[in-house]
Amino acid sequence: MKEAVSLTTFVDFVCRAGTPKATVVRQWKRRQDYNVARDYYKVLRDAIVDHHRKGTAMPMPSTTPKNKRENYRIITRGHRKWVGRKALRWFNPATDVWTSGQLNVNINPELGLRINGVPHLVKLYFKADKLSKNRVDIVTHLMSAVLSSAAPPHCVMGVLDLRNGKLFTAAGPIPGLDAQLGAEAAYWNALWSHI
């Protein structure tokens, strides 16, 4: 495989059962080159990162197409609710790649924040689908496995559900999860060569 898979795509794959797993691999393999115009949340993701990194306001971009405005409003409202009165201070988030066999997965939290003094690496979750505990566990586990050595000491790994304004953090080590993710990567690699 020539390039790393996105963390979101790999987690989607792990969370599916049966033939939908093959669909995730097929869609990734046949996807078109990245195009900003097709990245639904790009403008909002950049605005959230800039808000925390540079202290800029998060206005609703005037260029936001009408079909995105309601989703953007919901997410902006959830983000504002989460920020509340927290003392937040930016640091550059660590990024790296998780590798298992031929599979490489980008581990790239968007936010590095000291929340009330405690360092956090935060992956943003934009989707309307309910954020499951399983998804949080996989994301935070991979972030811990790959980024702990590059992150500040005692850094907390988390996923921020932007629509609901709630940060979910790692619950602690999950026995057997490394083996499960290694098996899922082997399954991805097997499917890749046959799709």
BANU-200359 format. One record per residue: residue in one letter; x, y, z of N, C-alpha, C in turn. Coordinates in Angstrom, 3 decimals, decimal comma. Atoms other than C-alpha are relative to their C-alpha. Last residue first. Layout:
N
 residu     n_px     n_py     n_pz    ca_px    ca_py    ca_pz     c_px     c_py     c_pz
      A        X        Y        Z        X        Y        Z        X        Y        Z
...
This chain:
195
 residu     n_px     n_py     n_pz    ca_px    ca_py    ca_pz     c_px     c_py     c_pz
      I    1,084   -0,916    0,430  -10,216   -5,942   -4,222    0,478    0,815   -1,185
      H    1,022    0,703    0,761   -8,068   -9,025   -3,603   -1,135    0,887   -0,504
      S   -0,588    0,684    1,156   -4,787   -7,470   -2,438   -1,018   -0,714   -0,864
      W   -0,605   -0,951    0,924   -6,532   -4,971   -0,200    0,511   -0,690   -1,261
      L    1,043   -0,516    0,900   -8,719   -7,623    1,444    0,598    0,880   -1,094
      A    0,479    1,130    0,803   -5,683   -9,443    2,864   -1,065    0,465   -0,997
      N   -1,032    0,315    0,992   -4,118   -6,145    4,019   -0,421   -1,150   -0,907
      W   -0,041   -1,086    0,990   -7,336   -5,065    5,753    0,974   -0,359   -1,119
      Y    1,207    0,188    0,810   -7,577   -8,482    7,471   -0,079    1,069   -1,091
      A   -0,292    1,153    0,877   -3,970   -8,162    8,673   -1,189   -0,277   -0,924
      A   -0,936   -0,479    1,027   -4,812   -4,668   10,004    0,341   -1,121   -0,968
      E    0,786   -0,818    0,934   -7,860   -6,092   11,826    0,891    0,532   -1,127
      A    0,787    0,926    0,819   -5,660   -8,800   13,372   -0,840    0,763   -1,025
      G   -0,942    0,674    0,898   -3,172   -6,165   14,581   -0,718   -0,969   -0,928
      L   -0,303   -0,968    1,055   -6,081   -4,132   15,970    1,014   -0,569   -0,986
      Q    1,172   -0,155    0,865   -7,334   -7,179   17,895    0,308    0,945   -1,160
      A    0,120    1,203    0,827   -3,871   -7,989   19,239   -1,175    0,112   -0,962
      D   -1,116    0,002    0,953   -3,365   -4,419   20,462   -0,103   -1,189   -0,949
      L    0,323   -0,908    1,108   -6,868   -4,453   21,985    1,133    0,081   -1,021
      G    0,276    0,662    1,265   -6,206   -7,600   24,028   -0,239    0,923   -1,174
      P   -0,707    1,247    0,286   -6,478   -5,929   27,421   -0,428   -0,600   -1,338
      I    1,016    1,008    0,295   -7,859   -2,392   27,239    0,730   -1,284   -0,374
      P   -0,389    1,070    0,917   -5,570    0,144   28,908   -1,119   -1,028   -0,166
      G   -1,104    0,804   -0,511   -7,315    3,096   30,547    0,313   -1,112   -0,983
      A    0,420    0,564   -1,283  -10,627    4,904   30,079    1,124   -0,787    0,656
      A   -0,375    1,400   -0,166   -9,222    7,116   27,351   -0,377   -0,477    1,394
      T   -1,419    0,286   -0,172  -11,084   10,404   27,096    0,222   -1,492    0,211
      F   -0,130    1,361   -0,507  -14,446   11,523   25,747    1,486   -0,332    0,048
      L   -1,311    0,616    0,200  -14,928   15,279   25,348    0,008   -1,371    0,668
      K   -0,474    0,881   -1,067  -18,524   16,483   25,018    1,325   -0,638   -0,399
      G   -0,840   -0,769   -0,915  -20,000   19,425   23,109    0,544   -0,826    1,144
      N    0,555    0,069   -1,350  -22,817   17,371   21,592    0,844    0,726    1,033
      R    1,431   -0,283    0,054  -22,180   18,208   17,948   -0,622    0,051    1,394
      L    0,295   -1,420    0,186  -18,437   18,491   18,509   -1,487    0,314    0,005
      D    1,256    0,076    0,744  -17,876   15,054   19,973   -0,513    1,430   -0,128
      L    0,998   -1,027   -0,292  -14,294   15,660   21,117   -1,182   -0,147   -0,952
      V    0,778   -0,257    1,210  -12,135   12,531   21,150   -1,095    0,981    0,389
      G    1,447   -0,118    0,023   -9,472   12,232   23,816   -0,580    0,225   -1,379
      M    0,450    0,150    1,384   -5,934   11,309   24,815   -1,525    0,049   -0,022
      V    1,259    0,727    0,115   -4,695   12,667   28,157   -0,392   -0,033   -1,473
      C    0,961   -0,507    0,987   -1,054   13,744   28,386   -1,206   -0,932   -0,087
      H    1,358    0,156   -0,559    0,716   12,735   31,618   -1,078    0,549   -0,942
      P    0,241    1,007   -1,044    4,062   14,022   30,282   -1,441    0,043    0,505
      P   -0,432   -0,428   -1,333    3,815   16,158   27,120   -0,268   -1,102    1,027
      A    0,942   -0,920   -0,659    3,351   14,190   23,893    0,576    0,455    1,342
      A   -0,218   -1,347    0,546    6,132   12,668   21,781   -0,885    1,052    0,671
      S   -1,403   -0,380   -0,200    6,414    9,409   23,784    0,294    1,416   -0,506
      S   -0,353   -0,251   -1,404    2,644    9,120   24,136    1,430    0,482    0,183
      L   -0,372   -1,383   -0,289    1,954    9,542   20,406    0,490    0,263    1,428
      V   -0,904   -0,625    0,964    1,802    6,069   18,879    0,554    1,342    0,477
      A   -1,058    0,905    0,441    0,289    3,791   21,506    1,051    0,716   -0,834
      S   -0,911    0,288   -1,114   -1,677    6,559   23,196    1,186   -0,830   -0,456
      M   -0,701   -1,243   -0,326   -3,186    7,793   19,926    1,008   -0,232    1,118
      L   -1,007   -0,220    1,042   -3,987    4,219   18,894    0,780    1,286    0,255
      H   -1,030    1,028   -0,142   -5,725    3,582   22,218    1,107    0,205   -1,032
      T   -0,878   -0,403   -1,107   -7,583    6,908   22,092    1,111   -1,025    0,226
      V   -0,727   -1,232    0,327   -8,955    6,142   18,633    0,973    0,359    1,116
      I   -0,969    0,284    1,066   -9,877    2,524   19,407    0,846    1,236   -0,291
      D   -1,045    0,889   -0,507  -11,529    3,298   22,754    1,082   -0,253   -1,048
      V   -0,852   -0,790   -0,892  -13,450    6,273   21,344    1,162   -0,850    0,490
      R   -0,758   -0,923    0,853  -14,796    4,124   18,496    0,966    0,844    0,838
      N   -0,966    0,800    0,757  -15,837    1,353   20,903    0,892    0,897   -0,867
      K   -1,113    0,257   -0,913  -17,501    3,873   23,217    1,090   -0,781   -0,729
      S    0,059    1,190   -0,843  -19,679    4,961   20,302    1,235   -0,119    0,897
      L   -1,386    0,380   -0,259  -19,983    8,496   18,951   -0,016   -1,165    0,987
      K   -0,395    0,010   -1,415  -23,566    8,709   17,748    1,440   -0,499    0,131
      D    0,135    1,318   -0,622  -23,754    9,357   14,011    0,493    0,069    1,439
      A    1,277    0,001   -0,712  -24,013   13,095   13,213   -0,234   -1,346    0,680
      K    1,142    0,725    0,560  -20,328   13,146   12,290   -1,255    0,107    0,871
      F    0,993   -0,880    0,617  -17,878   15,869   13,336   -1,318   -0,696   -0,334
      Y    1,017    0,871    0,579  -15,498   14,105   15,735   -1,153    0,872   -0,471
      L    1,337   -0,586    0,165  -12,324   16,061   16,516   -0,933   -0,990   -0,690
      K    0,486    0,270    1,351   -9,253   14,202   17,804   -1,423    0,527   -0,072
      V    1,426    0,141    0,271   -7,806   15,765   20,939   -0,252   -0,216   -1,487
      L    0,020    0,085    1,460   -4,364   15,536   22,514   -1,417   -0,389   -0,369
      H    0,886    0,914    0,721   -4,689   16,752   26,089    0,345    0,028   -1,485
      P   -0,156    0,139    1,449   -2,270   18,408   28,527   -0,922   -1,073   -0,585
      V   -0,310    1,397    0,330   -3,691   19,236   31,984    0,125   -0,146   -1,522
      G   -1,357    0,380   -0,359   -3,485   22,901   33,073    0,418   -1,407   -0,381
      N   -0,151   -0,271   -1,437   -7,227   23,660   33,048    1,344   -0,537    0,504
      I    1,344   -0,295   -0,479   -7,261   22,059   29,606    0,075    0,112    1,514
      R   -0,054    0,147   -1,453   -3,780   22,232   28,118   -1,376    0,471    0,478
      L    0,489   -1,017   -0,927   -4,583   21,761   24,480    0,318   -0,369    1,437
      G   -0,837    0,207   -1,168   -3,076   19,978   21,473   -0,373    1,108    0,969
      L   -0,242   -0,970   -1,073   -5,804   19,837   18,872    0,990   -0,527    1,032
      E   -0,005   -1,384    0,477   -6,211   18,200   15,464    0,421    0,995    1,071
      P    0,973   -0,834   -0,719   -5,194   14,706   16,497    0,121    1,454   -0,456
      N   -0,155   -1,447    0,117   -3,245   13,023   13,716   -1,085    0,782    0,738
      I    0,542   -0,345   -1,315   -2,596    9,293   13,827    0,255    1,492    0,161
      N   -0,359   -1,324   -0,525   -2,155    8,373   10,164   -0,689    0,225    1,350
      V    1,162   -0,818   -0,340   -2,556    4,615    9,627    0,496    1,313    0,591
      N   -0,406   -1,196   -0,743    0,027    2,478    7,834   -1,239    0,858    0,215
      L    0,965   -1,085   -0,231   -0,890   -1,047    6,731    0,618    1,106    0,843
      Q   -0,077   -0,961    1,104    1,751   -3,339    5,222   -0,894    1,216    0,202
      G   -0,191    0,651    1,297    2,273   -5,255    8,469    0,189    1,053   -1,077
      S    0,182    1,424   -0,280    0,961   -3,102   11,301    0,057   -0,727   -1,338
      T   -0,279    0,974    1,052    2,035    0,524   11,324   -0,223   -1,410    0,511
      W    0,064    1,338   -0,584    0,710    3,453   13,344    0,161   -0,989   -1,131
      V    0,653    1,057    0,761    1,860    6,774   11,866    0,051   -1,289    0,802
      D   -0,885    1,081    0,424    2,739    9,999   13,647   -0,826   -1,023   -0,759
      T    0,608    0,876    1,005    1,314   13,286   14,895    1,021   -1,065   -0,371
      A   -0,870    0,994    0,627    2,074   15,341   18,008   -0,803   -0,779   -1,037
      P    0,276    1,413   -0,234   -0,200   18,283   18,694    1,005   -0,892   -0,730
      N    0,071    0,724    1,277    1,353   21,748   18,797   -0,213   -1,487    0,245
      F   -1,345    0,477    0,317    0,482   23,373   22,119   -0,128   -0,813   -1,284
      W   -0,423    0,791    1,153   -2,535   25,569   22,801    1,431   -0,502    0,132
      R   -1,246   -0,517    0,544   -3,796   26,823   26,162    0,531   -0,976   -1,045
      L   -0,596    0,789    1,076   -7,359   26,415   27,350    1,263    0,677   -0,506
      A   -1,266   -0,673    0,312   -8,800   27,616   30,676    0,722   -0,891   -1,007
      K   -1,256    0,724   -0,204  -12,323   26,225   30,560    1,192    0,906   -0,316
      R   -0,930   -0,853   -0,746  -15,197   28,672   30,858    1,327   -0,696    0,278
      G    0,524   -0,594   -1,226  -17,422   27,113   28,210    0,985    0,949    0,644
      V   -1,024   -0,949   -0,454  -15,222   25,418   25,620   -0,432    0,641    1,305
      W   -1,114    0,734   -0,599  -17,633   22,481   25,359    1,061    0,954    0,556
      K    0,470    0,603   -1,257  -20,693   24,683   24,817    1,161   -0,719    0,696
      R    0,082   -1,114   -0,948  -18,826   26,737   22,169   -0,444   -0,515    1,381
      H   -1,375   -0,374   -0,347  -17,899   23,520   20,366    0,000    1,100    1,055
      G   -0,543    1,045   -0,861  -21,488   22,271   20,471    1,414    0,318    0,453
      R    0,701   -0,110   -1,284  -22,771   25,596   19,072    0,542   -1,037    0,995
      T   -0,529   -1,205   -0,648  -20,146   25,545   16,309   -0,627    0,188    1,384
      I   -1,356    0,312   -0,461  -21,102   21,957   15,462    0,609    1,192    0,730
      I    0,117    0,993   -1,079  -24,811   22,747   15,266    1,371   -0,284    0,599
      R    0,557   -0,684   -1,175  -24,157   25,907   13,222   -0,063   -0,950    1,200
      Y   -1,058   -0,854   -0,553  -21,856   24,025   10,801   -0,483    0,731    1,253
      N   -0,980    0,878   -0,653  -24,494   21,344   10,284    1,104    0,818    0,659
      E    0,639    0,522   -1,208  -27,109   24,047    9,604    0,951   -0,934    0,751
      R    0,151   -0,985   -1,073  -24,831   25,947    7,228   -0,596   -0,569    1,275
      K   -0,873    0,301   -1,139  -23,668   23,015    5,109   -0,305    0,863    1,215
      N    0,236    1,380   -0,440  -26,442   22,938    2,449    0,875   -0,397    1,190
      K    1,235    0,126   -0,777  -26,390   26,739    2,252   -0,208   -1,402    0,541
      P    1,193    0,295    0,800  -22,758   26,772    1,103   -1,215   -0,238    0,891
      T    0,531    1,330   -0,281  -20,312   28,359    3,543   -1,247   -0,231   -0,844
      T   -0,047    0,817    1,212  -18,761   31,387    1,806   -0,550   -1,402    0,234
      S    1,037   -0,492    0,913  -19,830   33,743    4,577   -0,043   -0,822   -1,277
      P   -0,543   -0,567    1,235  -17,795   31,648    7,003   -1,105    0,402   -0,965
      M    0,513    0,853    1,063  -19,716   31,224   10,253    0,510    0,590   -1,303
      P    1,207   -0,446    0,699  -17,469   33,099   12,632   -0,462   -1,061   -0,988
      M    0,502    1,039    0,896  -15,113   31,273   14,954   -1,275    0,461   -0,686
      A    1,428    0,288   -0,181  -13,091   34,029   16,553   -0,408   -1,085   -0,977
      T    0,934   -0,678    0,905   -9,313   33,832   16,403   -1,440   -0,386    0,327
      G    0,957   -0,801   -0,755   -7,235   32,845   19,440   -0,982    0,746   -0,877
      K   -0,259   -1,437    0,162   -4,308   31,750   17,303   -0,941    0,884    0,794
      R   -1,423   -0,300    0,184   -3,986   28,040   18,102    0,269    1,502    0,040
      H   -0,788    0,417   -1,156   -7,426   27,437   19,613    1,473    0,389   -0,128
      H    0,576   -0,595   -1,214   -9,491   29,437   17,144    0,864   -0,336    1,219
      D   -0,481   -1,384   -0,073   -7,159   28,433   14,305   -0,518    0,708    1,256
      V   -1,437    0,050   -0,305   -7,861   24,738   15,013    0,549    1,415    0,151
      I   -0,124    0,453   -1,386  -11,622   25,364   15,155    1,467   -0,034    0,415
      A    0,434   -1,102   -0,872  -11,562   27,450   11,963    0,142   -0,386    1,469
      D   -1,053   -1,020   -0,024   -9,486   24,800   10,136   -0,365    1,152    0,938
      R   -1,134    0,594   -0,721  -11,997   22,097   11,094    1,132    1,013    0,124
      L    0,327   -0,037   -1,420  -14,863   24,368    9,981    1,132   -0,586    0,850
      V    0,059   -1,407   -0,414  -13,360   25,031    6,560   -0,244    0,097    1,507
      K   -1,324   -0,640    0,032  -12,378   21,378    6,085   -0,021    1,432    0,547
      Y   -0,231   -0,745   -1,235  -15,707   19,853    7,196    1,295    0,801    0,019
      Y    1,187   -0,654   -0,519  -17,089   18,657    3,860    0,293    0,907    1,198
      D   -0,209    0,182   -1,440  -13,739   17,833    2,246   -1,068    0,818    0,720
      R    0,788    1,163   -0,438  -14,897   17,522   -1,386    0,137   -0,277    1,493
      A    1,415   -0,253    0,269  -13,779   21,060   -2,349   -0,882   -1,155    0,463
      V    0,556   -0,834   -1,071  -10,421   20,479   -0,663   -1,503    0,196   -0,190
      N    0,430   -1,255    0,577   -9,674   17,676   -3,141   -0,697    0,787    1,115
      Y    0,608   -0,968   -0,911   -7,742   14,598   -2,110   -0,310    1,301   -0,724
      D   -0,978   -0,799   -0,712   -7,050   12,223   -4,985   -0,724    1,031    0,854
      Q   -0,703   -0,965    0,847   -9,992   10,023   -5,873    1,037    0,725    0,841
      R    0,310   -1,417   -0,212  -10,981    7,030   -3,835    0,809    0,869   -0,960
      R    0,476   -0,639    1,240  -10,706    3,574   -5,352   -0,280    1,491    0,157
      K   -0,893    0,348    1,113   -8,561    1,950   -2,647   -0,379    0,755   -1,276
      W   -1,294   -0,662   -0,213  -10,373    3,749    0,173    0,913   -0,226   -1,205
      Q    0,175   -1,450    0,160  -13,797    2,806   -1,196    1,318    0,741    0,187
      R    0,223   -0,290    1,427  -12,734   -0,834   -1,668   -0,126    1,502   -0,224
      V   -1,290    0,159    0,682  -11,309   -1,031    1,867   -0,133    0,369   -1,475
      V   -0,892   -1,067   -0,473  -14,489    0,400    3,413    1,332   -0,066   -0,740
      T    0,438   -1,254    0,624  -16,669   -1,874    1,240    0,909    1,147    0,421
      A   -0,555   -0,012    1,358  -14,661   -4,932    2,301   -0,378    1,291   -0,717
      K   -1,441   -0,225   -0,140  -15,493   -4,133    5,929    0,646    0,099   -1,379
      P   -0,276   -1,439   -0,030  -19,179   -3,780    4,962    1,480    0,335    0,216
      T   -0,333   -0,585    1,299  -19,008   -7,480    3,994    0,173    1,522    0,011
      G    0,376    0,657    1,243  -18,898   -8,758    7,563    0,407    0,761   -1,252
      A   -0,032    1,461   -0,003  -18,721   -6,466   10,578   -0,392   -0,518   -1,375
      R    0,979    0,682    0,847  -17,893   -2,773   10,896    0,169   -1,508    0,109
      C    1,324   -0,001   -0,627  -16,154   -1,030   13,795   -1,072   -0,709   -0,829
      V   -0,022    0,841   -1,204  -12,653   -1,953   12,609   -1,397   -0,135    0,602
      F   -0,234    1,392    0,384  -13,266   -0,537    9,129   -0,090   -0,919    1,213
      D    1,237    0,436    0,664  -14,740    2,746   10,408    0,090   -1,481   -0,362
      V    0,953    0,237   -1,091  -11,712    2,990   12,741   -1,354   -0,422   -0,564
      F   -0,365    1,255   -0,671   -9,399    2,538    9,748   -0,971   -0,310    1,132
      T    0,308    1,128    0,883  -11,244    5,189    7,743    0,325   -1,322    0,682
      T    1,455    0,145    0,074  -11,216    7,701   10,614   -0,385   -1,210   -0,848
      L    0,440    0,627   -1,247   -7,501    7,136   11,225   -1,501   -0,252   -0,037
      S    0,419   -0,929   -1,051   -6,774    7,965    7,597   -0,464   -0,786    1,219
      V    1,451   -0,081   -0,072   -4,892    5,331    5,613   -0,353    1,001    1,093
      A    0,669    0,314   -1,256   -1,201    5,852    4,979   -1,504    0,233   -0,115
      E    0,137   -1,128   -0,925    0,111    5,783    1,438   -0,785   -0,412    1,239
      K   -0,915   -1,123    0,207    1,531    3,303   -1,075   -0,111    1,125    1,018
      M    0,848   -1,161    0,000    0,000    0,000    0,000    0,897    1,228    0,000
